[in-house]
């Protein structure tokens, strides 16, 4: 129900500023694909992407747009007949919509092995894929310093990367407008909004 709305989200100026600054590695906890859309490359999506679905059996990945086409074909008329909890369509930041009734709703299987498909994101209680965790650790190992933008680091998968940098005595800059779990590890701690910080950084380094 929420996908067509969600997929219309566009990068903001901070996404574009980061893409222009082109850090050696960009590791994000976001699953919205907006860093890629803004032109950042490479991007390591620590918790996956809502723009993909993955088979829990064979591990093959499919596009979310493909999944939407399959869902529409399996459930003709659902979008117009479905009732929403509370009466109005309220789309959560992650694209979820709470429905009253889903009895009879059909979900396609993996077209290769008939396994179960799910959004290719790490839900609470799940583990980051080993290859992604290893790539993130290698990025920190290769980095001269680490900059944390807008994350409270409440999730261990991200916090462990900052702790790794701290153990290796690398400079750590943390920029958020609230407390984080790595405040005591920061070489520089900036309490403020991410957007003006990144805009100022870009202006200083790139002259505009």
N, C-alpha and C positions, 0 to 999 in steps of 0.2 A: 504493500500500500504506500509506503513512504519512499520507495526507490526513485521514482521519477522526479520527486522533489529533491531528494538528496543529491542525485547526480548532476543537478544544475548549480551546485555550489561552485564558486570560483575562488581562486587564490586571492588573498588580500595583499596589500603593499609589502607587508613584512615577508611574505613568501617570496615575492619578487626581489626584495632587497637581499635576502639570503642567497637566492639563486645567483644574483649578480656578484656577491662576495665570494661565492664558490669555495667554501671550506673544503679541506682535504677529504673529510668524511662528514656526512650529515645523517645522524641516527635519530629517527623520530618514533615517538610512542603513538603518534596519530595514525589513524587507519583510513583517513579521508582522501588520500592520494593528491592532496593539494600542493605538496612540495614538488612532486613530479610534474604536475600541471604547470607550475610556475617556471619549470626549466632546470631545477636542481638535478644534478647528476654527478656522482651516483647518490642514491638515497637508499638507506637501509631501514626498512620498515620493521621495527622491532616486534610489533604486535600484529603484523600482517596488514591486509588491505581489504576493505569492503568491496572493492572493485573486482574481486575474484571470489570464486567458490572452489573448495578443495574436496576431493574424495577422501573420506576417512579410511578407505580400504586400500586403494592403490596409490594415493597421493597425487594423482593428476589434478591439474588446475584448469579451471574454465573461467571465462569472463562472466561478470555479474550481469551484463547485458544479455548474454546468451541464456543465462538462468531465467531472467525476466521473461524472455520470449517463450521458454519452455513452460514456465508457470502460467502464462497467459493462455497458451494452447491447451494445457491440461485443465484449466479452470475458466472456461469462457463465461463472461458475464460477472465474474466474481467482483471486479473492481466497482461495479455499479450496484451490486446487490448486498455487499458486505455491510454489516452494521458495526459501528465503532463504539467502544466503551465511552460513556459520557455523552454520546450523541454527535460530537464534532470530531473531525479528523485533526488530531494533535500529533505532530511528528516530533519525536524526540531528537536530540542532537545527533544520535547515531543512526537515525533513519527509522527507528522502530515506531510502530503504531499498535496500540493495544486494541484488539478486536473482541467483540462479544462472542462470536461464533465462528468456528473453523471446521465444524463437522463436514466431512466429505471433501475437504480440500486435498488435492492431490499434489504430491511433490515428486519430481522426476528423480530417478536414480542416475548414477554415473553411467554415461553411455558406453563406457569401455568394460567395466567389471560389475556394474549394477550395485555398487556400494552406495553408502549414504553421503550426500553432499551437504556441506555447511559453508557459511561465509568463511573466507580464509583469514580469520582473525583469532587472536588469542583471547579467549574469554577468561573471566576470573576463575581461578582454580586450575586452569590449563598451564602448560609449560611452553615457553618460547622454543621454537624448533631448534634442535641442536646446531644445525648448520648456520642459522641466523645468529644464535648466541655466540658461536665461534667467530663469525665474521665481525660482530660488534666488538668482541674482545680484541680481535686483531687490529681493528680500527683504532681503539684506544692505545694499544701497544705501539702502533706506528705514529701516533699523534705527538706533537710537541707540547700541546696544552689542550685543555678541555673546557668548552663553554656550554653551560646549561641554561637554556632559555625557557622560561615559563612553566617549568615542571616542579611539582612539589616533591618529586622522587619518592612518592608513597609506595610505588610498585618496585619490588626488589630487583626485577630484571633490568631496570634503569639505574637504580641506586648502586648496584654491584659494579657497574662500569665506572662510576665516580670513585668508589672505594678503590678500585683497581688503579686508577690514575693517581690517587692519593698515596697508595703504597709505593708507586714508582716515582713519587715526589715530583709529579708534573703540576704545573700551574693550573688551578681550577678557578674559573669565574662563574658565579651563579647569579642569574638575573631573574627575579620574580618579584611580584608585589605582595607575597606572603611567605610564611616560613616553609623551609624544606628540611628533609631528613639529612641533608648534606651541608647545612650551614656551618657546622664545625670543621668541615673539610675544605671550605672555600679559601683560596688565596685572596680573592677579591669577591666581596658580596655586595651586589647592587640591589637595593630594595626599590623596585619601580616597575613600570610597564615595559614589556618587551619591545613594542613597536617603536617608541622613540629611541630606545637604546640601539636597535639595529639600524634605524634610519641614520642616527648620528655616526655610527660605526662606518656605514657605507659612505656617508658624506666625507668623513675624515680620510678614509683610505682611497676613495675614488674621486674626490674633489667635486662632489655635487650630489 
